[in-house]
């Protein structure tokens, strides 16, 4: 499994969980009309729940998907630069492409998942 496949699977799981929570709970954390679900005087656990509302989690999943796409684009740019320089020094240096490093960083948020590969750890 590649870091991309791993991340897209975890993002899909997060989306399913958020949608199920939104349907089961009947709330998206904004019941008081505020954008983040906070009232200003609520307890920390309530603020935490509001910040991780299904609506916010789904928005974060969308952002993560776009970051995965941008990481591929960054790697493509790196490869183009290497080809233009007619060098393969990067492959021999052990320095990863920028996009690959981005994917590995994103994957660390799921390091407790059984499919996480420790070789991805930055």
C-alpha positions in Angstrom: 0.0 0.0 0.0 1.3 3.5 -0.9 1.0 6.5 1.4 -1.5 7.9 -1.0 -3.7 4.8 -0.9 -3.4 4.7 2.9 -4.4 8.3 3.3 -7.3 8.2 0.9 -8.7 5.1 2.8 -8.3 6.9 6.2 -10.0 10.0 4.8 -12.9 7.9 3.5 -13.2 6.3 6.9 -13.3 9.7 8.6 -15.9 10.9 6.2 -18.1 7.9 6.8 -17.8 8.3 10.6 -18.6 12.1 10.4 -21.7 11.5 8.2 -22.9 8.8 10.5 -22.4 11.0 13.5 -24.2 13.9 11.8 -27.2 11.6 11.0 -27.2 9.9 14.5 -26.7 13.1 16.5 -28.9 15.4 14.4 -26.4 18.2 15.0 -23.4 19.5 13.3 -22.1 21.4 16.3 -23.6 24.7 15.2 -26.9 24.5 16.9 -26.5 27.9 18.6 -26.0 29.6 15.2 -22.2 30.3 15.6 -19.8 29.1 12.9 -17.7 27.0 15.2 -20.5 25.8 17.5 -19.1 27.8 20.5 -21.0 30.0 22.8 -17.9 31.7 24.3 -18.6 30.5 27.8 -18.9 26.8 27.3 -16.7 24.2 28.9 -13.6 22.9 27.1 -15.2 19.5 26.3 -18.1 21.2 24.7 -15.8 23.5 22.6 -13.8 20.4 21.6 -17.0 18.6 20.5 -18.1 21.6 18.5 -14.8 22.0 16.8 -14.9 18.3 15.7 -18.5 18.5 14.5 -19.3 16.3 11.4 -19.5 19.4 9.3 -16.0 20.5 10.2 -14.6 16.9 9.9 -16.0 16.7 6.4 -14.5 20.0 5.4 -11.1 18.8 6.8 -11.4 15.6 4.8 -12.0 17.6 1.6 -8.9 19.7 2.4 -6.8 16.6 3.0 -7.9 15.2 -0.3 -6.8 18.4 -2.0 -3.4 18.3 -0.2 -2.9 14.7 -1.4 -3.5 16.0 -5.0 -1.1 18.9 -4.5 1.6 16.6 -3.1 1.5 14.6 -6.4 1.8 17.9 -8.3 4.8 18.9 -6.1 6.5 15.5 -6.8 5.8 16.0 -10.5 7.5 19.4 -10.4 10.5 17.9 -8.5 10.9 15.2 -11.1 10.7 17.7 -14.0 13.4 19.8 -12.4 15.6 16.7 -11.9 15.1 15.7 -15.6 15.9 19.2 -16.7 19.2 19.1 -14.8 19.9 15.6 -16.3 20.7 14.3 -12.9 19.5 11.5 -10.7 21.3 12.8 -7.7 18.1 12.8 -5.6 17.6 9.1 -6.0 21.1 8.4 -4.8 21.0 11.0 -2.0 18.1 9.5 -0.3 16.2 12.8 -0.1 12.6 12.3 -0.9 10.5 14.4 -3.3 8.6 17.2 -1.5 5.2 15.7 -2.4 6.3 12.3 -0.9 7.4 14.1 2.3 4.0 15.8 2.5 2.2 12.5 2.2 4.3 10.9 4.9 3.7 13.8 7.2 -0.1 13.5 6.7 0.0 9.8 7.2 1.6 10.2 10.7 -1.8 11.4 12.0 -2.9 7.8 11.5 0.2 6.1 12.8 -1.9 4.1 15.3 -3.7 2.4 12.3 -2.7 -1.2 11.7 -2.0 -0.4 8.0 0.4 2.4 8.8 3.9 1.6 7.6 6.7 2.8 9.9 8.9 3.3 6.9 6.7 6.3 6.1 7.7 8.0 9.4 9.5 11.3 8.6 
